[in-house]
């Protein structure tokens, strides 16, 4: 804009309107307030940035504590009296490997009939039986009764031959049975058998520190 010019050719401002800054006290207070607000804003921003930079610094994660699992100890008690070591047939058990039935007759045979079977602590009784090929529907039925009162440490379960071999390798483990495991010394049996094969009825006292005496009655009954 030329020195002798009075009106800007670009914005249209008239220089004749120029004058010294107003001395109005209200305007002066307003300018002071704006300046103070800007100063406070800069201070707040500086504080936030400083705090964020410290918080954003990466920290070394503490290594998680690794719990060392102790191997369970299994110390079988010596077997005496009527208790039978795991893996052997108890006295009085019936293995129906050669069950012969007449044509048309329903298959029925005894698996266990023990009036007083002793099971030492950390031991078990197992009754092995075999169901032959048949078109009949078979079921293992019976009862377990504790002579010394209710004992919750006793467990009864049915295993196939493969399941028994797996459990026998570690008898303190939970048995992988195709049927429900029952606990206690007052139990009624009712296991549906899927077909021919070797089965093991197990009364386990593995988890108990004391011996137990039980009555066991079990048989296989088949229907059409």
C-alpha positions in Angstrom: 0.0 0.0 0.0 1.6 3.3 -1.0 2.6 5.7 1.7 0.3 8.4 0.3 -2.6 5.9 -0.1 -5.5 5.9 2.3 -7.5 2.8 1.2 -6.1 -0.7 0.7 -6.9 -2.0 -2.7 -7.0 -5.7 -1.5 -9.0 -5.6 1.7 -10.7 -2.2 1.4 -9.4 -0.9 4.8 -9.6 2.9 5.2 -6.4 4.1 7.0 -8.3 7.2 8.2 -9.9 4.8 10.7 -6.5 4.1 12.3 -6.0 5.4 15.9 -4.1 4.6 19.1 -5.2 1.6 21.2 -8.1 2.3 23.4 -7.5 3.1 27.0 -10.8 1.7 28.2 -10.2 -0.1 31.6 -12.6 -2.9 30.6 -10.5 -3.7 27.4 -7.3 -3.6 29.5 -8.7 -6.2 32.0 -9.9 -8.3 29.1 -6.4 -8.4 27.6 -4.9 -9.2 31.0 -7.4 -12.1 31.4 -6.7 -13.5 28.0 -2.9 -13.4 28.7 -3.4 -15.1 32.0 -5.6 -17.8 30.5 -3.0 -18.5 27.8 -0.3 -18.8 30.5 -2.4 -21.2 32.6 -3.2 -23.3 29.5 0.5 -23.7 28.6 1.3 -24.7 32.2 -1.5 -27.4 32.2 -0.3 -28.7 28.8 3.3 -28.9 30.0 2.2 -30.8 33.2 0.1 -33.3 31.2 2.9 -34.0 28.6 5.5 -34.5 31.4 3.2 -37.0 33.2 2.4 -38.8 30.0 6.0 -39.3 29.0 6.9 -40.8 32.4 3.8 -43.1 32.3 4.5 -44.1 28.7 8.0 -45.4 29.5 8.1 -49.2 28.9 8.6 -51.2 32.1 10.1 -54.7 32.3 7.4 -57.2 33.1 8.2 -59.3 36.1 8.6 -63.0 35.2 5.5 -65.0 36.3 6.1 -67.3 39.2 6.1 -70.9 38.1 4.5 -73.2 40.6 6.3 -76.5 40.8 3.8 -79.3 41.1 4.8 -82.0 43.4 4.5 -85.5 42.1 1.8 -87.5 44.1 3.3 -90.3 46.1 1.7 -93.6 46.0 2.8 -96.2 48.6 0.8 -99.3 48.4 0.2 -101.2 51.6 1.2 -104.9 51.8 -1.8 -107.1 50.8 -2.9 -109.6 53.4 -5.9 -111.7 54.1 -8.7 -111.5 51.5 -7.5 -108.3 49.9 -6.2 -108.9 46.4 -3.4 -106.9 44.8 -4.5 -104.7 41.9 -4.5 -106.7 38.6 -5.4 -110.1 40.1 -8.7 -111.8 40.3 -10.2 -111.8 43.9 -11.1 -115.1 45.4 -14.7 -116.1 44.5 -14.8 -113.9 41.4 -16.4 -115.5 38.3 -15.0 -115.0 34.9 -17.7 -115.8 32.4 -15.4 -116.5 29.5 -17.1 -119.8 28.6 -20.7 -119.1 29.3 -22.9 -121.4 27.3 -26.6 -120.8 27.0 -29.3 -122.8 25.3 -30.9 -121.3 22.2 -33.7 -118.9 23.2 -32.7 -118.8 26.9 -31.8 -115.5 28.5 -28.2 -115.1 29.6 -27.6 -114.7 33.3 -24.5 -115.3 35.3 -22.9 -114.3 38.7 -20.0 -111.9 38.8 -19.5 -111.5 42.6 -21.0 -112.9 45.7 -18.8 -111.9 48.6 -20.4 -111.8 52.1 -17.3 -110.3 53.7 -14.6 -109.0 51.5 -11.7 -107.1 53.1 -10.0 -104.3 51.2 -6.7 -103.0 52.7 -6.0 -99.3 52.5 -4.5 -98.1 49.2 -5.8 -101.3 47.5 -8.8 -102.5 45.5 -10.8 -105.5 44.6 -11.6 -106.1 40.9 -14.0 -108.7 39.6 -13.3 -109.6 36.0 -16.0 -111.0 33.8 -16.6 -111.6 30.1 -19.8 -111.2 28.1 -20.1 -113.5 25.1 -21.5 -112.6 21.7 -25.2 -112.4 22.0 -28.1 -110.4 20.5 -29.5 -109.9 24.0 -29.3 -106.6 25.9 -27.2 -107.2 29.0 -26.9 -105.2 32.3 -24.6 -105.6 35.3 -26.8 -105.3 38.5 -26.1 -105.7 42.2 -25.3 -104.0 45.5 -22.4 -102.9 47.6 -22.8 -102.8 51.4 -20.2 -101.6 53.9 -20.1 -103.8 57.0 -18.3 -101.1 59.1 -20.7 -98.3 58.3 -20.7 -95.7 55.6 -17.3 -95.1 54.1 -17.1 -92.2 51.6 -13.5 -93.1 50.5 -14.8 -96.3 48.8 -15.4 -96.0 45.1 -17.1 -98.4 42.7 -16.7 -98.2 38.9 -16.9 -100.4 35.9 -14.1 -100.5 33.3 -13.6 -102.1 29.9 -10.4 -104.1 29.5 -8.6 -101.2 27.9 -9.8 -98.7 30.5 -8.7 -101.1 33.3 -5.2 -101.4 31.9 -4.9 -97.6 31.7 -6.2 -97.1 35.3 -4.1 -100.0 36.7 -1.0 -98.1 35.6 -1.8 -95.3 37.9 -4.6 -96.3 40.4 -4.5 -93.0 42.3 -5.7 -91.2 39.2 -9.4 -90.7 38.3 -10.5 -93.7 36.3 -11.5 -93.0 32.7 -14.7 -95.0 32.7 -17.5 -95.2 30.2 -19.9 -95.3 33.1 -20.5 -93.1 36.1 -18.3 -93.7 39.2 -20.1 -94.0 42.5 -18.7 -93.2 45.9 -19.6 -94.6 49.3 -20.3 -98.0 50.8 -24.0 -98.2 50.1 -24.4 -98.5 46.4 -26.8 -100.1 43.9 -25.4 -101.3 40.6 -27.1 -100.8 37.3 -24.6 -100.7 34.4 -25.8 -101.2 30.8 -23.3 -103.3 28.9 -22.8 -102.3 25.2 -21.9 -105.8 24.0 -19.5 -108.6 24.1 -16.1 -108.1 25.8 -14.1 -108.3 29.0 -15.1 -106.0 31.9 -13.8 -105.2 35.3 -15.9 -104.3 38.3 -13.7 -102.4 40.7 -14.2 -101.6 44.4 -11.4 -99.2 45.2 -10.1 -98.3 48.6 -7.0 -96.5 47.1 -7.9 -93.1 48.7 -8.5 -94.4 52.2 -5.9 -94.7 55.0 -7.9 -97.5 56.6 -9.0 -100.9 55.5 -12.7 -101.6 54.8 -15.0 -104.7 54.8 -17.8 -104.9 52.3 -20.5 -107.2 50.9 -20.5 -107.4 47.1 -23.3 -109.0 45.1 -23.3 -108.6 41.3 -24.6 -110.5 38.3 -25.1 -110.0 34.6 -28.7 -110.2 33.5 -29.8 -110.0 29.8 -33.2 -109.4 28.2 -34.4 -109.3 24.6 
